[in-house]
Amino acid sequence: MPAVHHFVRFLLLVSLTLLSGGARAIDVVVVLSERGPGYLEATEVMVAELGRAGLTVSDTDVRSANSLATALAQQTPRVIVTLGYESLRQVLEARPRVPVLAALIPRSGFERLLRDHASTRPAVAALYLDQPIGRQMDVIRLAFGAGHRVAVLLGPESSWQRSLLTASAGAQGFSLQLAEVGASQTVAHALADVLDGADVLLALPDTQVYNATTVGNVLMSSYRARVPVLAFSPAYVRAGATLSLHSTPVQVGQQVALMVRQHLQAGAVLTNQYPADFAITVNERVARSLDLDLNAAMLTEQLKRLAKKP
């Protein structure tokens, strides 16, 4: 039975329990930005993990709740988990009085929402969608070798990482080719600048740089220049990127559940974290056409061994 069917059956059981008078206080409410497969998969994992720990979980999404503030007030959870940008935005506007843990959201989007709600926000932390810069540089070294020239397009949402990129690239012996996208330079012009002489293009989450309008041209131009692309989502690999470093919905759900358990059952303070677990996806057709021999399973294992080193 597909995972989503198991999830739906669980929700029906919860509803029947409530109707029969066996209701108990809700420990965690999960608010989804949408009911897409990734969001549902992460939610199902959280429900299972937290249920095994004796915690009760309810869920809603921003489209089905007529009034999110009313729904949250009626359920009086101890923690709210948001999945995606829109769910966090609406939860912050509802001004809850309990801690909020955000997931499936880039660090830049999370910090922008915190700035927008600086005067009214509750205690809020995030499990970032982004991978640490050092981990991304490790992937480049494992996949392509040392001494390479790494091209990076920076936009308004990613320019804060310039110093991190410089330090991490220097530690690996890479040289950086940076270009900023903004009012004075389009994505196409910035891309042409950084691809010249580059060995790999590192894509960072930034909606001003990588979006539905620009990504096709970025991937095609990089391919024509024979520059492999390390992306941040398997969707980009399906679209033509050479490989991606990302965390799966299952991995995100497991880490969120652990953070919530530690908070509710051990008194740990919710803090911002990067993903602890990760996966690598390779577009084998693109890799072969660029004369690259890349094995996703081997790269993932090598990267995990590096992560375990002190």
N, C-alpha and C positions, 0 to 999 in steps of 0.2 A: 504493500500500500504506500503510495507517495507520501512524503513527509508532510505536505500541506494537509492531507486527509487526516493524518494522526493529530495534527494541530487543531483542526476543526472539531474532531471528535472530543478532544480534551475540553475545548470551550463549551461544547454542548453538555458535557458532564458537569462542568462548573455551574452552568446555568441551571441545570436540574437540581443541583445541591442547594443553590440559593433559593429556588422556588419551594423546595421541600422544607425550608426552615432550618437547614443545617449550615447557614452562612457563618463565616467567621471573618474577622477583620482582615483587610487586604494589606499585605506587607509591601508589595511592589506593584506599581502601575507602569506598564510599558506603553509609551505613546509613539506610534509609527507615523512617519511622514507620508507613507503610502503602503498599500498591501501588495507590494511587489515580491517576487520570490526571495530576494536577498534579505529583505526586512523580515519576512515570515520565517525564513530559515533561522536567522539569528534569534528571533523571538521564541521559536520552538525549543532551541537549545537552552535558552535562559529559563523557560518554564520548567523544563525537565531537571536542570541542574539545581535550581532553587527549590523545586518541589521535593527533591531527594534530601535537601537540607531542612525540610519542614517549614518552608516559607510559602506563602500564598501569593499568586501572581494574577493580575488582571491586565487586559490590554484594550486599547482603543486606538483610533487613528484620527488625524486632524480633519478628515473629510466626513466621517460618520458621526463625530461628536458635534451636536448642535451648539453646545456651549462647553468648551473644554474646561473652563474654570468651574462650572457647575458640576461636571462629571468628576473632576478631581476632588472637589469639596465633598461630594456625596460618598466617595470611596475612602477618603481619609487615609491614604497610604503613608507608609513610613519613609519610602524613597520613590522617586519618579525617575524612570529611565526613558530617555528620548532617543529615537533612532532617526538620524538624518537632520538636515538643516531646518526644514520647515517645522518639524515637531518641536525642536528646541525653541525656535522663535515664538511659537504660539504658547508654549508652556511658560516661558519667561513673561509673556504678556499677561498670562493668567495670574501671575504673582503668587505662586504656591509658598507655603510656609514650611515645606520639608525639603531636604536635600535633593538635588537633581544631578543625575549622571548622564552625560551625553555621549553617544557613540555614533559611528558611521558618519562622522563629520570631520572635514579637514581642520587643522589647527587654525588656519587663517579665518575660516568661517565662524568657528567657535569664538575666537577672540573678537571678531567684529560684532557678534551678537552681545558679548559681555560689555563692550563699549557702548552699544546702543541702549542697554538696560542697566547701566552702572548704578543708577540711584534706586532701582526697585528689585534687583535680582536677589534670589535666595542663595544659599550655599550651593555652588554648582562646580562640577569637575567634569573632565572629559577623558574618554579613551579615544585618542586621535586616530583618524583614518590614515594619516601620513605615516610613512616609515622613517626611522631616524636616518639622518644624512649619512652618518658613518656606515650604517648597514647597506645603504645604496652604493656607496663607494666600494664596499667589500664585494658586492655583486659584480660591479664593473671589473674589478681586478680578477675575480674568479672566472668570469666569462670571457674577458678579452685580454687579460694580462696586465702587466705594469707599464708605467711610463706613457700612458695615453693622454691625448688631449680631449677633455670632456667639455662638450658644449652644453650650455644651460640658458634657456630663455626665462627671464624674470619679469613678472608683472607686479601690479600693485599688491596682490595677495601673497606674493612669494619673495619680494625683494628683501624682506627682513632676514632671509636666510643667507644673504651674501657672505657674511663673515663665517658662518658655519660651513658653507661650501668651500671657502678658501682654506680654512683650517683643515678640514677633512681631506680635501684633495691634496694638500701639501703633505699630510701625513702618509698618504698612499703613493706619493711621488708622481701625481698627476698634475697637468697644467690645465687651467680653466679658460674657457672662451665664453664670456658672459655678454649678454645683450639684454637691454630692458625694453619691454613693450609698454607703450604709453601714448600720450597725446601726440608726441613728436615722432613716433616710430611704430609702424604697423607690425603685426606678427610676421607677415611675409618678408618685410625688409630686415627685421631683426634675425629671422631664421637664416636668410641668405648670408648675413654677416657671420653668424656663429658656425654654420656648416662648413665654411671655407677652411679646410685643413683639419677639421675635427675627426676624431676616431669613433666617438659615440655621443649621442644626444641623450642627456638625462632630463626626463620630463617630470616636472613637479606640479602638484595640484594647484591650479590657479585658473579660475574661470575666465579671466581676461585673456589668457594665453591659449588654453586648451578648452575648447567648447565645440558644439555641434557645427558651428560655422567654419572653424579654423582647423580642426584636427585632421580632416582629410588632406588638406594641402600640406600640413606639417609632415604627415606620414609619407605622402607621395614624394615630396621634395627630398626628404631624408633618404628614402629608398633610392631615388635617382642619383643622389650624391654618394650612394653606397655607405651611408652612415647608419649603423644600427641604433635603434631607439630602445632605451630602458624606460618603460612606462610604469604607472602607478595603479593600473587596473587591467584585469584580464580582458575587459571589453575592448581596450585599445590593442591588445594582442590579436584579438579576432579581427580588428579593423586593419591590421598591418604592421603594428609595432613588433620588434624582434622578440622582446621578452618583457615581463612585468614582475615587479616585486610588490606583493600585496598581502593582506590578511583576508581570509575567507569569512563569510558570515558565521560559520560554525566556530571558527577561532575567536571572532569578536564576541559571539554569544557566550562562549566559555569564560573569556576574561572578564566580561561585564558581570557574569554571575559570581565569579570569584570575588570581585571588588565589592559587590553588594553583600555577599555573605560575610566578608571580613568586616564590613561596616556595621551590619545589623547584629551579628552574632559575636564579634570580637571587639567592637568599639573602635575599629580603625577609621581614621579620617579619610574621606574620599579625596584623592589627589589626581591631578592630571597625569596621564600615562601614555606612552607610546605602545603599540602592539607588542606583546611578548612573543607571540607565535606568528608565523608567516608562511607564504608559499611563493613559488616561482612558476610562472607559466611561459612557455616558449612557443613561438610561431615557427614550427619546423620548416615550413615551406620558405618563409622569408629568410630564415637563418641559412638554409642550404644555398639559396640564391646569392647570399652575401659571403659564401664560402666559409661559414661558421659552423662548427660542430658543437652544438649546445644540447645538453641533456638536463631537462628541468629537475628530475628527481636527484641527479647527482649534484647539481648546483645547490639545491635546497639542503641536501645533507651536508655538503661542505660548509654552507653558510651557518647551519645550526651548530656545527662543531666549533666554528669560530666564535659564535655567540656564547658558548659555554666556557670559553677560555677566560681566566681571571684577568 
